[in-house]
C-alpha cells in the first residue's frame, strides 16, 4: 500500500500483489487521517479578573444561579443583580451562570454570553463567575468558551456531549478541545446526559493544568474515588453535599438550594460537620427536586417575591398544593433564613406568566 500527502492529510491506496500473472487487490482498513489543528483560542493576558485553576479549586460554595425574566421573557437584570448581590452578602464564593438552574438550555448564545459578561462586569471583583459554555457540539463549546473567557469569566463549566452521545475517546477529545482556554470544571450528570463520564476520562484530563475539578452527581463513592487521588470534586447533589464535604473529601458544593438559603448552605460547607442542620434542610431539598430542576426553585423564588412569576416554557410552576407545602417549609426553617424581605405567598395559578416566544 502506498500513501501520499495532500494538504497535511494521508491518503492510502490499495496494496496490490502479483500472483500467477494476475493482479489482485488486497483491501486494508484505512487509518484515520490526523489533521494538525492550527486553531489558536482567543486568549488575553490583560484580563481584569484573570484567574487560575488553583483559585477555582478553593471554592466551597458555588451557587447555580437562577435567571429571572420580565413578562415578555427577556432577562430581568434588575432582579438578577439583586439575586447575585444576596449570594455575595451571604457568603457564596462563586456563581454558575447559565447552567441548568439558570436555564442556559433556553438561551440563545448571544443571551448566554451577554449574561456572563454582565455578571463579570458587575460582580467579577467580588465573586467568581463560572460560565456554562458546554455543549453537545464541540464546535459550539469551543466558540462559546472563547467568547466567555474573552468577556472575562473566571472559569468554564463543561458537560459531556448529550443526546448524540460519543465514545470514550470522543469524550476525551471533546474536553481536550476546550481545556487549553482556561480553568475548567467538568460536570458529570448522567441523569441528564444519558452517559456517565467514567473515572478514566477524568484521570486523563487531570493531566491538564486547567482542570479545576469535577462537579459529580453520581454519588459519594465516586466522589471519594476522585478525592483519594487528589482530584478536586464539588458535590452536584444538595442532598448528599454535607456528607460529601465532611466524610468523602469534596471541597464543597455547586448548589441549587443556596439560591434560597445561601447563609445556611455556607454554614453547611464551612462550619464543620453539622448533621442537625443537614437534617433541617432536607425537607427543603426534597421539595426542590420533587420535579426536575429548575421548576421548584423558580416557583419558590416567585413565592418569596424576589423574582417575577414568569416562566420560559417548557417549565411551568409547581401545583398549588406544592406551593402551599413550600410555605410550611419556610415557616419551619424560618423566614429569616431565606432571601428576600416579603412574606412568602402561595400565589394563584393565574399569577404566573408562561412565555413560549421571547
PELINBEL-V952566 format. One record per pair of residues at least 12 apart in sequence whose ideal C-beta (glycine too) atoms are under 6 Angstrom apart, sorted by the first residue. I is the first residue (numbers start at 1). J is the second residue. If there is no record, write none. Layout:
# PELINBEL-V952566
[[I	J] [I	J]]
This chain:
# PELINBEL-V952566
[[1	15] [8	35] [8	36] [9	33] [10	33] [12	30] [41	146] [41	181] [42	146] [42	150] [47	152] [49	124] [49	152] [51	154] [53	183] [53	210] [53	212] [56	155] [56	183] [56	212] [57	212] [57	213] [57	232] [59	93] [59	94] [60	252] [60	269] [61	92] [61	93] [61	252] [61	265] [61	266] [61	269] [62	94] [62	254] [63	87] [63	92] [63	95] [63	255] [63	258] [63	259] [64	96] [64	99] [64	101] [64	254] [64	256] [65	95] [65	102] [66	101] [66	259] [66	297] [66	301] [67	102] [67	103] [68	80] [68	307] [69	310] [71	310] [71	353] [73	312] [73	355] [73	358] [79	307] [84	123] [86	339] [87	262] [88	126] [88	127] [90	262] [90	263] [91	266] [92	258] [92	262] [94	128] [94	130] [95	127] [96	130] [96	132] [96	157] [97	115] [97	116] [97	119] [97	131] [98	112] [98	115] [98	132] [99	132] [101	256] [101	293] [101	294] [104	132] [106	312] [109	144] [113	147] [116	131] [116	148] [116	151] [116	153] [117	151] [120	152] [120	153] [124	152] [128	154] [129	153] [129	154] [130	155] [130	157] [131	148] [131	153] [131	156] [132	157] [133	145] [133	148] [133	156] [134	158] [134	159] [136	161] [136	162] [136	163] [136	164] [138	174] [138	177] [141	178] [142	177] [145	178] [145	181] [149	181] [149	182] [155	183] [155	212] [156	184] [157	185] [157	187] [158	178] [158	184] [158	186] [159	187] [160	193] [160	197] [161	174] [162	193] [165	195] [171	201] [172	201] [172	204] [175	205] [179	208] [179	210] [183	210] [183	212] [184	210] [184	211] [185	212] [185	213] [185	215] [186	214] [187	215] [188	216] [189	217] [202	214] [206	231] [213	232] [213	233] [214	233] [215	234] [215	236] [215	254] [216	233] [216	236] [217	236] [217	237] [220	240] [220	243] [220	244] [220	248] [223	244] [223	248] [223	250] [224	248] [227	249] [232	251] [233	250] [234	252] [234	253] [234	254] [235	250] [235	253] [236	254] [238	255] [238	256] [238	257] [238	285] [239	285] [241	253] [242	268] [242	278] [245	269] [246	273] [252	269] [256	293] [256	297] [257	285] [259	297] [260	300] [260	338] [261	337] [261	338] [264	337] [283	329] [284	329] [287	329] [295	315] [296	318] [299	317] [299	318] [300	326] [303	326] [303	344] [303	345] [303	347] [304	338] [304	340] [304	344] [305	340] [305	342] [306	339] [306	340] [309	351] [309	352] [310	353] [311	354] [312	355] [313	354] [313	356] [317	352] [323	346] [324	346] [327	344] [327	346] [330	344]]
